[in-house]
Amino acid sequence: MHASPALASAVPGYNTTGIYTDTKGITTTPLFGNKTNFYVTRQTKYNSLESTFYRLKVQTSAGNLTLPQLGGQLSINGRDSKIHMTDYDVGGFNLLYSTAEIFTWKKYSTGSILVVYGGPNEQHELAVSNTSGATAVEGSGVKFANRNGNAILNWQTESKRRVVRIGSDLHIVIVSRNEVYNYWTVSTLPSGSSYSHDATSSSDLIVRAGYLVRSASIFESKIHLTGDLNATTTIEIIGGTHENITGLTWNGEDTNAKLDRNGFLSGTVSFSTPKLQIPDLKSLTWKSINALPELQPNYDDSAWTDADHVDTNNTYWNLTTPTVLWGAEYGYNTGSLIFRGHFSAIGNETVLHLNVSGGSAFAFSAWVNSTFLGSWTGTGEAAIANQTLSLPRLKPKSNYVLTVLVDHMGHNGNW
């Protein structure tokens, strides 16, 4: 949504096979916009681990096209999926189509930058409308053509980056999906500012910086980045390095950055593995704090929600208790659940049986007043616990409180 705002207003069509591709092994969901269309492709057999090859049939402002036009086939590998698009705006350029997925794009005073990516060894193709031609400015292996005034790029994804210039104002950065994880978009604007693809002298940057970029700012003619690294890394501002920028810092340290012929600003940050000394945890003095005030004798639960429903919305299990004890029936769906039950002892109680449902690997603990009865520590296989706990000696006609703390795993999201 951030990189492709046209997706927000696109209307999805029906899932189809054999209409937008030349094989029924691929299912396509089209999303139609005012101008931009998206085509989501995936295996028709959702559990397939095969590689399925196909050609894509799309509607564009230049007519109906079958892609790739310059040869080769697209592919879906295993349980992957792809978003192809047509007539996609890139800073005033019309991306007639792209089978490669879009990471982001920005429009700078010096031109526009588009970053696209694909999976390992995949064939991809894109075309830019009404352009004079394309020039490789970094890397090789991209096939070029010009048909009806549209510049066409065709390539097979490699680990090495390629950069292609369209005219003088558009740079297309082609990377692999593994490499695009090292790219970041980071704003230099104050928090809460509105987002725009049209970069000003102090707005979003496209940064190749490895592990994590946290923040960016511009002052004293330098771009200042903060973040984390896990290896020696070349920090690179991809295009639009902003006017009058003379340097680049990382966590306050200068990187001796330089501009290359594409206008990309880069500098290297060295990394050395920190020496961590882990203490002997067993030899340390440990402290604890009472984090369950509900166990204190003077605790007041009069403002709590009473479990007083006698009818349930649960169609999976019939009600077997006098009142409903499902937390969700009372609006409690997240976080830990605490139940408190007040009772007067007869005096001959010896055990307490609890049936608690909390999802696979959940846990619970129980107390009478402040006396700990025991815990269900949970297993990956058990979503429901049936546990019998021994009770301390209870005084006849004395009042007690049973407290049960349930660390549940939430609702099943796939049912």
N, C-alpha and C positions, 0 to 999 in steps of 0.2 A: 504493500500500500504506500509506503514511503517513497520507494523508487518509481512506482508505476501508478500514479493516482488514477489513471483511466480504468484501472481494475475495479475501483470502488463503485463505479456507476455501470459497469458492464453487466448485462443480464444473461445468466446461464441458460443454454438450451438443453436439449435432451442428450443423454449418453448415447453414442452411436458407434456402430461398427461397420466398416466397409463403405462409409460415405466420405469421410475426410482423409482416409488412408486407403492404400491399395491392399490391405490385409485385414481379415476379421480377427486376427490375433491382437490387434490394437483397438482399444476403446478410446474414443475422443469425446470430450465435453467442450463444446464451443461456448464462449462468452462474448456476446455482441455488445459493442459500445456505440456511441455517436459517430466515432471515427475508427477507433482502435478496437480490433478483435483479438481475443486470446483463444488458444486451442490447447486444452490440457489433455495430454496423452498418457496412457498407461496400459499395462498388460490386460487383455480381456479376462484371462484367468488370473485372479488377484494373487494366487499363491504360486504362480509360475516363477521359476528361477532361471528360465532360459533367456537368451538374447534374441529378441524379435526385431527384424528389419522392416522398414516401411518407407514409403514416400508419402508426403503430406500434401493434401489438396486444400488450398486456402482461397478466400475471397479478399482481394486487394483493390486499391484505387486504380491499379493498372490492369485490372481484370482477374479472372480466375487463373491461378498458377499451381503447378505441381512442383514440389520441392524435394530435393535440391535440383536446380536447373542445370548446374554444371557437372553433374555426375555424382555417383555414390548414393548411399542410402542412409537414412536416419536409423537410430536404434534405441530400443528400451531394453535395459539389462536388469533382469530379475524384477524386484518389487519397486523399481525406480518409477518416477513420473517426470514429465517435462511440461513447461509452459512455453509454447510458441506464440508469437504475436505478429500482427500485421498493422501497417499504418500507425506507427508509434512515434510520437513526437520526441525529438531529442534536441532541445534548444533551438527550434526553428528548422531543423533538418527533419525530413520524413523518413523514418526507418520503414521502408516498404514492407519488409518482413525480416524476421530473424528466427531461425530454428534454435540458436543458442540462447540460453537464458540470460536475463539482464540482471547484473548486480546493482548498478546505479548509473546515473549520468549527472553531469553538472555543466552549466553554461558559465564560462568566465569571460572576462574582457578580452582575453587572448584567444578565445575559441572554446569549443565544447569538447567534453571528454565522455566517452561511453565505454563502460566495462562490461564485457560479456564473458560467459564461461560455459564449459561443457564437461561431461564425464570423460574418463580415460579412453583414448583411442576412438572417440565418437566423431562422426562426420557432421559438419555443420555448415550452414550457409546463411548469409544475410545480404540485403540489398538496400541501398540508399537512393531515394528518388532524386531525379533532376540534378545529377552531379557529373562533373567532367571526368572523373577517374579516381583511381586509388594508387597510393604509393606505399610500399613497405618501408618503414623507417626503423624497425627493430625486428630481428628474427627473419625466418624464411619459411617457405612451405605453404603460403597462402596463394591460392589461384584467383586471378582477377579476370573480370569480363565487364563489358558495358553493353547493355541491351536496352534499346528504346530510351536512352538517356539515363538509365539506372546503373549505378556502380554495384557490381556483385562480387562478394568475397566468399570463397569456398575453402574449407580447411579441415584437417583432421586434428583433433585436440592432442597437444603434446604437453609435456611438463614445462617446457620452456615458453616464456611469454613472447607473443608477437604484438607489434604495434603497427597499425595501418593509418595513414593520413588520407582523408577524403577532402579534396580541394586544399585549402589552406586553413580551414577553420574547425575541422572535426578530426579528432584522434580517436580511433577505436582500439581499445586495449583488449586483447584476446588471451585468456588464461584458462588453466584447467580448474576443475571444481576444487581439487585439493589446494591449489594455490590461492583461490579466491577467499579461502578462510583467513588468509593473512591480510586481507584488505579491509579497510574500515572507512566509514563516513563519519566525520566528527565536526561538530559545529563550533565556531569561534564566537558565536553570538551569546549574549547573556541568557540564562535559563528563562524559559517561558516565551522566548521570541518565536514568531511564526516562521514556518519552514518554507523555503523556496528553492527550486532547482536553479533559478537565476542567481548565481553567486554574486555577492557584492564584494567590496574590498576586504570585508571582515566576516565572511560567512563560511558555509560548509566546505570542508576539504575532503578529498579522496586520498587516503593514506595507505601505503603498504608498509606495515610495521610489525608483522609477526604476531606475537602472542596476545597482546591486549593494548589498545589505546584508550585512555581514560578521559582525557580532556585536551583542548587546544585553545590557544589564545595568540593574538598578534599584538606585539608592541615593540618599540625600539627597533623597527625594521627587521624583526625576526619572527618566525613561527615557533611557538613554544608548545611542545607536546609533553604529556605525562602518560606513563603506562608501565607495563611489565614485560620483561623479556625472559626467555628460557634458553637463548642461544645468542651468539654474536649475530647482529642483524643490521641489514641496510635499511635505514628509514628513508622512505621516499614519498614526496608529495607529488601525486600524479597530476600534472598539468595545472594550469591556472595558479601558479605560485604567488599570485597577487603582485600588484605593482610595488616597486621599491623594496622588495624583500631581499635581504642580503645574507640571511643565515637561518639556521635550524637548530633548536636545542631539544634535548630529551632529558626529562627530569632535572632540568636546570643546567645540564652540561652541554657545552657546544659540541656539535658533530662535525665541524669543518665541512659543511655542506657545499655542494657545487651543482650548477645547472648543466644538464646535458643538452644535446642538440634538439631534443623534443620539448625542452622547457620544463623537464621534470627536475625537481630539487631533491638531492639525496645526500645522506651522510651515514657513516657506519658507527654503531654503538657496540662496544666490546662487552662481552659477558663472561664472567667467571663464576663457577659454581660456589655458592656461599658455603662456608663451613658451619655446620649446625652441630651443636653439642646438646644431645638429648639427655636430660637428667635421669637418674634412676628413680622411676616413679614410686617404687615400693619403699624407698628410703625417705621420701618426703613426708612432711607433716600435713595431713589432710584435714580440712575443716568442712563443716556442712552447716546449712541453715534450714530451719523449718519452713518449707515452702508450701505447706498444706494447712492453712489456718482453719479449714473446716473441721479439723480433728480436735480443736481446742474446746474445752467444756463450756466456755462462755460464747461460742460462736452462734450467731443469730441467722437462721435461714428463713425467717418469716417473709422476706421479700422474694423468695425463690418462686419459680413457676411450679404450681402443683400438678402432679401427674394424675389428673382426674378425668381424662377422656375415657368413656366407656365404649366408644365405637372407633374402629380403626380404618384408615385408608389403605392399609397394607393388604393387597390382594394375593400376596405370595404365601403368607402365613395367617392362619386364623388366630384370633385373640384367645389366649389361654390363661391370662391373668385377669384379676378383677378390674384393673384399669390398664390403660395403654402405657407401656414403658419404653416405646421407641422414641429416641431423642428427636428424630426428624418430625414426628407428629406435633411437636411443640415449637418447631422452628429452630432447633439446634442441630446444625449439619456439619460444622467444622470445629476444629480444636478438640481438646479433651473434654469428655463428658463426665460430670460428677453427679451421682445420685445419693440422696440422703433419705433414709427411711426410719421413722420413729416408731418404737414399739415398747410395750410393757412386758417384762419377762415373766414367765410362769415359774422358772427356776430349775426346770429339768431339761432345758435345751442343751444339746451336746454338739450338734453339727449344724452347718449352714450349707445348703446346696444352691449354687448360682448357675444360671444359664445366661451367658453373655455373648452377644453377637457383635463383632467389630471388624470383620474382614480379615483376609489372610495376613498372618504375622502380627495381628493386633495383640494387646496385652491389657491386663487389668490388675488392680490391687484392691483389697477390702479390709475394713477395720470395723470393730465395734467400739464405740466411743474413741479412745485414742489407742486401743490395743490392736496391733497389726495381726490380721488373721492369715494372710498369705497372698500370693500373686499367681496369676497365669502369665507365664513369661513369653508365650506365643511361639508358634511354629509357622513355617511357610505354607503348610498344608491345611492348617485349621483356621476357618473363618468364624467358628462358633466354639465356645468353651463350655463344657459342663464340668464343674469342679465342686467337690465337697470339702469344706474347710471345718476344722475343729474350733469350737467356741470355748472361751474361758468360762469359768463358773459364774453364772448370772444370778443375781439376787431376786427372789420372788417379788412381784409387784413393783419392781424398780424400773425406771424409764431408761431406755438406751437408744443410741442412734447408730444405724448401720450406714457406713459410707463406702461407696464403690466408685473408684476412679478408673475410667475406661480410656485407654489410649488407642483410639480406633483409626482405621485406615481410610475413612471417607466412603463415599458412595461409589459403587461400580459404575464406571462411565461408559461401558460398552453393552449395557443390557437394555 
